Amino acid sequence: MTVIAVFNQKGGVGKTTTTLNVTAALARMGKRPLAIDLDPQAHLTLTFGAQNVTTDSSIGAFFRDDIPLRDLIREVAAGARVIPAHLDLSKVEALHSKSAAAARKLKQGLDESLSREGVPILIDCCPTFGVLTLNALLAADHVLIPVSADFLSMQSVNKLDMALKALEGPLQRKIDKRIVLTRFDSRRKFSYDIYDQLQERYGKELCATRVAENVALAVSPTLAQDVFAYAPSSPGARDYAKLTLELSESGFFD
């Protein structure tokens, strides 16, 4: 079992798109991945096409009633699985925001319920640094940070990097992270400038693969499909297949 938190505090950077399509790419590689939707907006749940999700059949039931995580898993796109979210998940933030013990609940649940599966687990985090995101970061072996090719997004990842370094003390370990540049427009010199600046600051922590701005990546979630199902020959499918292979070859999913 390897746990990857997909996180950025800035919205619109392709966080859920990245979780969806890396999970789908891993499924195509025969890895039997599991995606966990830890965002009360439940966008990942919607894009996977999970139907009739209630609070009792969502990740909220784990936090509220200690339902084992394995009992909440749903089979979705070919070879992929998801633990869906529901709007009621927002109550976790309200009820447990000041509880240090609550921040470790997901890690305990994964260890107890899914540690023997030996599969990659991707967590789609909400774009706030609250108790839900702390659950994901404390449970994660690695953090994947999508960053869109714009100035504000780059500033966001710099702040997030400082926040992750502050967590390393309490965790007593270095947080292994990778940054992936999304919404890359090869027609704009500024996109290359952003990539160069990120590479200068983060070196090997920046993925070589850049995910191009692509209409298939925007349209496929509206049809509850990953980009491989919707447009397998599109630049978006090409880039997410390449990104997943790059991460896999670097040991990110081991």
KEKE-3310 file (N, C-alpha, C; in steps of 0.2 Angstrom, whole numbers, plus 5000, padded with zeros to 4 digits):
npx = (5004:5004:5002:4996:4994:4985:4987:4984:4982:4977:4963:4957:4969:4969:4968:4959:4956:4969:4970:4960:4964:4977:4974:4966:4975:4984:4976:4974:4987:4986:4986:4976:4971:4966:4955:4952:4940:4942:4936:4923:4915:4914:4919:4927:4921:4909:4915:4920:4908:4901:4886:4871:4876:4876:4877:4879:4886:4898:4914:4912:4905:4915:4923:4913:4906:4915:4915:4923:4935:4937:4924:4917:4921:4920:4918:4923:4927:4935:4945:4948:4944:4934:4932:4919:4914:4903:4893:4891:4903:4909:4905:4915:4926:4920:4917:4928:4940:4948:4954:4968:4970:4960:4966:4974:4966:4963:4975:4976:4964:4967:4978:4973:4963:4966:4980:4985:4983:4992:4992:4992:4986:4976:4973:4961:4962:4954:4954:4959:4968:4964:4957:4954:4963:4974:4973:4975:4988:4995:4993:4999:5012:5018:5017:5008:5008:4999:5001:4996:5000:5003:5006:5001:4997:5010:5015:5007:5011:5024:5021:5014:5024:5032:5023:5022:5036:5036:5028:5036:5044:5035:5031:5042:5050:5055:5044:5040:5039:5031:5030:5019:5017:5002:4989:4997:5002:5009:5010:5013:5026:5027:5023:5033:5043:5037:5039:5053:5056:5051:5058:5071:5070:5065:5070:5073:5062:5052:5041:5046:5037:5024:5008:4997:4986:4970:4956:4949:4952:4944:4931:4929:4926:4913:4906:4907:4919:4935:4950:4956:4945:4937:4944:4955:4966:4970:4980:4979:4976:4988:4998:4994:4996:5010:5015:5011:5018:5031:5031:5029:5040:5050:5048:5037:5025:5027)
npy = (4994:5010:5027:5042:5059:5071:5087:5105:5121:5131:5133:5127:5121:5109:5098:5088:5083:5078:5068:5059:5055:5050:5040:5032:5029:5021:5011:5006:5001:4989:4990:4991:5002:5013:5027:5040:5051:5065:5077:5088:5094:5084:5081:5072:5061:5063:5064:5051:5045:5039:5033:5037:5041:5041:5049:5038:5029:5035:5042:5049:5041:5033:5042:5047:5036:5025:5016:5003:5006:4998:4993:5003:5005:5007:4999:5006:5014:5004:4993:5002:5009:5018:5027:5036:5053:5064:5078:5080:5078:5089:5092:5086:5094:5105:5099:5093:5101:5105:5095:5085:5071:5068:5071:5060:5050:5044:5038:5028:5021:5017:5009:4998:4993:4992:4989:4977:4976:4981:4991:5006:5021:5035:5051:5063:5079:5092:5109:5116:5120:5111:5099:5088:5088:5087:5075:5067:5071:5066:5053:5050:5043:5050:5066:5073:5087:5097:5111:5125:5133:5147:5163:5166:5153:5147:5155:5150:5136:5138:5143:5132:5123:5128:5125:5111:5108:5113:5103:5092:5091:5088:5075:5069:5065:5067:5074:5067:5073:5078:5089:5094:5102:5109:5113:5118:5129:5128:5138:5150:5159:5162:5151:5142:5150:5149:5135:5134:5142:5135:5123:5127:5130:5119:5108:5090:5087:5092:5086:5080:5078:5088:5094:5097:5111:5106:5102:5090:5086:5095:5092:5078:5075:5080:5070:5060:5052:5046:5054:5044:5035:5044:5051:5044:5046:5059:5074:5076:5063:5057:5065:5062:5048:5048:5055:5047:5035:5041:5044:5031:5024:5031:5026:5031:5025:5014)
npz = (5000:4995:4998:4991:4992:4984:4982:4983:4988:4981:4970:4954:4948:4943:4951:4955:4942:4939:4949:4945:4932:4934:4942:4933:4923:4930:4933:4920:4919:4926:4940:4950:4957:4971:4973:4984:4989:4997:4998:5002:4992:4983:4969:4963:4965:4957:4944:4943:4941:4951:4958:4967:4980:4997:5014:5022:5014:5011:5012:5024:5033:5038:5046:5054:5060:5061:5051:5042:5030:5019:5017:5011:4998:4980:4964:4949:4935:4922:4931:4941:4957:4970:4985:4989:4991:5001:5003:5017:5023:5026:5039:5047:5047:5054:5067:5071:5070:5080:5085:5089:5088:5079:5067:5063:5060:5047:5043:5053:5049:5036:5039:5046:5038:5024:5022:5018:5005:4995:4985:4975:4983:4980:4986:4984:4989:4999:4994:5006:5021:5032:5044:5037:5026:5033:5038:5026:5023:5034:5032:5020:5010:5000:4991:4979:4969:4959:4948:4940:4925:4929:4937:4950:4954:4955:4965:4975:4977:4982:4995:5000:5000:5010:5021:5021:5024:5037:5043:5043:5055:5066:5060:5060:5048:5031:5019:5005:4989:4973:4960:4948:4932:4926:4914:4904:4891:4876:4867:4873:4880:4893:4900:4898:4905:4918:4921:4920:4931:4942:4940:4943:4957:4963:4957:4955:4961:4953:4940:4925:4914:4907:4908:4895:4891:4887:4878:4880:4892:4900:4896:4897:4911:4913:4907:4916:4914:4912:4904:4896:4892:4886:4876:4870:4861:4863:4867:4881:4886:4882:4889:4903:4903:4901:4912:4923:4920:4922:4935:4941:4937:4944:4956:4964:4966:4973)
capx = (5000:5007:4997:4998:4990:4985:4985:4986:4978:4974:4959:4958:4975:4969:4970:4954:4958:4975:4968:4955:4967:4982:4971:4964:4981:4987:4971:4976:4993:4984:4988:4970:4972:4960:4955:4948:4938:4942:4933:4916:4912:4913:4920:4930:4915:4905:4919:4920:4901:4898:4879:4867:4880:4873:4882:4881:4890:4903:4920:4910:4903:4921:4924:4907:4903:4920:4914:4929:4936:4936:4917:4915:4924:4915:4921:4920:4930:4939:4950:4948:4940:4934:4928:4916:4912:4896:4893:4891:4910:4911:4904:4921:4930:4917:4917:4935:4945:4953:4956:4974:4969:4956:4970:4977:4961:4963:4980:4974:4959:4971:4983:4969:4958:4969:4987:4987:4981:4998:4990:4992:4980:4977:4968:4960:4961:4950:4959:4960:4973:4960:4958:4953:4969:4979:4972:4978:4995:4998:4993:5003:5019:5020:5012:5008:5006:4997:5002:4995:5006:5002:5010:4997:4998:5017:5016:5004:5015:5029:5018:5013:5031:5034:5019:5024:5042:5034:5025:5041:5046:5030:5031:5049:5052:5054:5039:5042:5034:5032:5026:5017:5014:4996:4987:5003:5001:5016:5011:5015:5032:5026:5022:5040:5046:5035:5042:5060:5057:5049:5064:5077:5068:5063:5075:5071:5055:5047:5040:5048:5031:5020:5001:4995:4979:4967:4949:4947:4953:4939:4925:4928:4923:4906:4902:4909:4924:4942:4952:4957:4939:4933:4948:4962:4972:4971:4985:4978:4978:4996:5002:4993:5000:5017:5016:5010:5024:5037:5030:5030:5047:5054:5046:5032:5019:5030)
capy = (5000:5017:5032:5048:5064:5075:5093:5111:5125:5135:5130:5127:5119:5102:5093:5082:5080:5074:5062:5055:5052:5046:5033:5029:5027:5016:5005:5003:4997:4983:4991:4990:5008:5015:5034:5042:5058:5068:5084:5088:5095:5077:5082:5066:5056:5064:5062:5044:5042:5035:5035:5036:5041:5044:5050:5032:5025:5039:5042:5052:5036:5031:5047:5048:5029:5020:5010:5001:5009:4993:4992:5009:5005:5005:4998:5011:5013:4998:4992:5008:5009:5024:5028:5042:5058:5067:5085:5080:5077:5096:5092:5084:5100:5109:5095:5090:5105:5107:5088:5082:5064:5067:5071:5054:5044:5041:5034:5022:5017:5013:5003:4993:4990:4991:4989:4971:4976:4982:4995:5013:5024:5042:5055:5070:5083:5098:5115:5120:5116:5109:5093:5083:5088:5085:5067:5065:5072:5062:5046:5049:5042:5055:5071:5076:5094:5100:5118:5127:5137:5155:5166:5165:5146:5146:5157:5145:5130:5140:5143:5125:5119:5130:5122:5104:5108:5114:5097:5087:5091:5083:5069:5066:5062:5071:5073:5066:5077:5079:5094:5093:5108:5107:5118:5121:5131:5128:5144:5155:5159:5163:5144:5140:5153:5146:5129:5135:5144:5129:5118:5130:5130:5112:5102:5084:5087:5094:5081:5082:5079:5094:5092:5103:5113:5102:5102:5083:5086:5098:5089:5071:5074:5081:5064:5055:5048:5049:5056:5038:5033:5049:5053:5040:5049:5066:5076:5075:5056:5056:5068:5059:5042:5049:5057:5041:5031:5044:5043:5024:5023:5034:5023:5035:5021:5008)
capz = (5000:4995:4999:4988:4993:4978:4985:4982:4991:4975:4965:4947:4945:4940:4957:4954:4935:4940:4953:4941:4926:4936:4944:4927:4920:4935:4932:4913:4920:4930:4947:4954:4961:4974:4974:4990:4988:5003:4997:5003:4985:4979:4962:4961:4965:4951:4938:4942:4939:4957:4959:4974:4986:5003:5019:5025:5010:5009:5017:5030:5037:5041:5051:5059:5063:5061:5046:5039:5023:5014:5016:5007:4991:4974:4958:4945:4928:4921:4935:4946:4963:4973:4991:4987:4996:5001:5006:5024:5025:5028:5046:5050:5048:5060:5073:5074:5068:5085:5088:5086:5087:5073:5061:5062:5059:5041:5043:5056:5046:5031:5041:5049:5033:5018:5022:5015:4998:4991:4979:4976:4985:4979:4990:4982:4995:4998:4994:5012:5025:5038:5047:5031:5022:5038:5038:5020:5023:5039:5030:5014:5009:4995:4990:4972:4969:4953:4948:4933:4922:4930:4942:4956:4956:4957:4972:4980:4978:4986:5002:5002:5001:5017:5025:5021:5028:5044:5046:5044:5062:5070:5057:5060:5042:5026:5015:4998:4985:4966:4957:4940:4929:4922:4910:4900:4884:4873:4863:4878:4882:4900:4902:4899:4911:4925:4921:4922:4938:4946:4940:4947:4964:4965:4954:4953:4963:4947:4935:4918:4910:4908:4906:4891:4891:4882:4879:4882:4900:4902:4894:4900:4918:4912:4905:4921:4911:4912:4898:4892:4890:4882:4870:4871:4857:4864:4871:4888:4888:4881:4895:4909:4903:4902:4919:4927:4919:4925:4943:4942:4936:4949:4963:4967:4968:4977)
cpx = (5004:5002:5000:4993:4990:4982:4988:4980:4974:4969:4960:4965:4975:4970:4965:4955:4964:4974:4965:4960:4973:4980:4969:4970:4984:4982:4973:4983:4992:4986:4983:4970:4965:4961:4950:4946:4937:4940:4926:4912:4911:4914:4923:4925:4911:4909:4920:4913:4898:4891:4876:4871:4877:4879:4884:4885:4896:4909:4918:4908:4909:4923:4919:4906:4909:4919:4921:4930:4935:4928:4914:4917:4919:4920:4918:4923:4934:4945:4952:4943:4940:4930:4925:4915:4905:4897:4893:4898:4912:4910:4910:4925:4927:4917:4923:4941:4950:4956:4963:4974:4965:4960:4974:4972:4961:4969:4979:4969:4963:4975:4979:4965:4961:4976:4989:4986:4987:4996:4991:4986:4981:4971:4967:4958:4957:4955:4959:4965:4969:4962:4958:4960:4975:4979:4976:4985:4999:4998:4997:5010:5022:5015:5013:5005:5005:4998:5001:5000:5004:5005:5007:4998:5005:5018:5013:5008:5021:5027:5017:5019:5033:5030:5021:5031:5041:5031:5030:5044:5041:5030:5037:5051:5051:5048:5041:5037:5036:5028:5025:5014:5008:4994:4992:5001:5007:5016:5013:5022:5032:5026:5029:5044:5044:5038:5049:5061:5056:5055:5070:5076:5068:5067:5071:5064:5050:5047:5043:5042:5026:5013:4998:4988:4976:4960:4946:4947:4947:4932:4924:4925:4915:4902:4904:4914:4931:4944:4953:4951:4936:4937:4955:4968:4973:4977:4985:4979:4985:4999:5001:4996:5007:5019:5016:5016:5030:5037:5032:5037:5052:5052:5041:5026:5021:5029)
cpy = (5006:5022:5039:5053:5069:5082:5099:5116:5130:5131:5131:5125:5112:5097:5087:5079:5076:5067:5057:5051:5048:5039:5029:5026:5021:5009:5002:4999:4991:4984:4991:4996:5010:5023:5035:5049:5061:5076:5084:5090:5089:5077:5076:5061:5057:5062:5055:5041:5038:5038:5033:5036:5045:5045:5043:5028:5029:5039:5045:5047:5033:5036:5048:5041:5024:5014:5009:5004:5004:4992:4998:5009:5003:5004:5003:5010:5007:4997:4997:5007:5016:5023:5035:5047:5061:5074:5085:5079:5084:5096:5090:5089:5104:5105:5093:5094:5106:5100:5086:5075:5063:5067:5065:5048:5041:5036:5027:5018:5013:5007:4997:4989:4988:4990:4982:4971:4978:4986:5002:5016:5032:5045:5061:5074:5089:5104:5119:5116:5115:5102:5087:5083:5086:5077:5064:5065:5068:5055:5045:5047:5047:5060:5073:5082:5097:5108:5120:5132:5145:5157:5165:5157:5144:5149:5153:5139:5132:5140:5136:5121:5121:5126:5115:5104:5109:5107:5091:5086:5086:5076:5065:5062:5068:5069:5073:5069:5077:5085:5093:5099:5106:5114:5122:5122:5132:5135:5150:5155:5159:5156:5141:5143:5150:5139:5129:5137:5139:5124:5121:5130:5123:5106:5096:5083:5089:5089:5084:5083:5085:5092:5098:5104:5110:5101:5095:5083:5089:5095:5082:5071:5075:5075:5058:5050:5051:5050:5050:5035:5038:5050:5050:5043:5056:5068:5075:5068:5054:5059:5064:5051:5043:5051:5051:5036:5034:5043:5036:5022:5026:5031:5026:5031:5015:5009)
cpz = (5000:4994:4996:4989:4987:4981:4983:4985:4986:4971:4958:4944:4942:4945:4956:4947:4936:4944:4949:4936:4928:4938:4938:4924:4924:4934:4925:4914:4924:4937:4952:4959:4965:4975:4980:4989:4995:5003:4998:4996:4981:4972:4959:4960:4959:4945:4937:4941:4945:4958:4966:4980:4992:5008:5022:5021:5007:5014:5024:5035:5041:5047:5056:5063:5063:5056:5042:5032:5018:5012:5012:5000:4986:4968:4953:4938:4928:4926:4941:4951:4966:4980:4990:4993:4996:5005:5014:5027:5028:5036:5050:5052:5054:5066:5076:5072:5073:5088:5085:5084:5080:5066:5059:5060:5053:5040:5047:5053:5040:5033:5043:5043:5026:5017:5018:5007:4993:4985:4980:4978:4984:4982:4987:4987:4993:4998:5000:5016:5032:5040:5042:5028:5027:5038:5032:5020:5028:5037:5024:5014:5004:4994:4983:4971:4962:4953:4941:4931:4923:4936:4949:4959:4958:4964:4977:4982:4982:4994:5004:5003:5008:5022:5026:5025:5035:5047:5047:5051:5066:5067:5058:5054:5037:5022:5008:4993:4978:4964:4950:4938:4925:4918:4906:4893:4881:4868:4867:4881:4890:4903:4903:4904:4918:4926:4923:4929:4943:4946:4944:4954:4967:4962:4952:4956:4958:4942:4928:4913:4912:4905:4902:4892:4885:4883:4881:4889:4903:4901:4897:4906:4918:4910:4910:4918:4912:4905:4893:4889:4885:4875:4871:4867:4858:4868:4878:4890:4887:4887:4901:4909:4904:4909:4924:4926:4922:4932:4945:4942:4941:4956:4967:4970:4972:4984)
residu = (MET:THR:VAL:ILE:ALA:VAL:PHE:ASN:GLN:LYS:GLY:GLY:VAL:GLY:LYS:THR:THR:THR:THR:LEU:ASN:VAL:THR:ALA:ALA:LEU:ALA:ARG:MET:GLY:LYS:ARG:PRO:LEU:ALA:ILE:ASP:LEU:ASP:PRO:GLN:ALA:HIS:LEU:THR:LEU:THR:PHE:GLY:ALA:GLN:ASN:VAL:THR:THR:ASP:SER:SER:ILE:GLY:ALA:PHE:PHE:ARG:ASP:ASP:ILE:PRO:LEU:ARG:ASP:LEU:ILE:ARG:GLU:VAL:ALA:ALA:GLY:ALA:ARG:VAL:ILE:PRO:ALA:HIS:LEU:ASP:LEU:SER:LYS:VAL:GLU:ALA:LEU:HIS:SER:LYS:SER:ALA:ALA:ALA:ALA:ARG:LYS:LEU:LYS:GLN:GLY:LEU:ASP:GLU:SER:LEU:SER:ARG:GLU:GLY:VAL:PRO:ILE:LEU:ILE:ASP:CYS:CYS:PRO:THR:PHE:GLY:VAL:LEU:THR:LEU:ASN:ALA:LEU:LEU:ALA:ALA:ASP:HIS:VAL:LEU:ILE:PRO:VAL:SER:ALA:ASP:PHE:LEU:SER:MET:GLN:SER:VAL:ASN:LYS:LEU:ASP:MET:ALA:LEU:LYS:ALA:LEU:GLU:GLY:PRO:LEU:GLN:ARG:LYS:ILE:ASP:LYS:ARG:ILE:VAL:LEU:THR:ARG:PHE:ASP:SER:ARG:ARG:LYS:PHE:SER:TYR:ASP:ILE:TYR:ASP:GLN:LEU:GLN:GLU:ARG:TYR:GLY:LYS:GLU:LEU:CYS:ALA:THR:ARG:VAL:ALA:GLU:ASN:VAL:ALA:LEU:ALA:VAL:SER:PRO:THR:LEU:ALA:GLN:ASP:VAL:PHE:ALA:TYR:ALA:PRO:SER:SER:PRO:GLY:ALA:ARG:ASP:TYR:ALA:LYS:LEU:THR:LEU:GLU:LEU:SER:GLU:SER:GLY:PHE:PHE:ASP)
# end
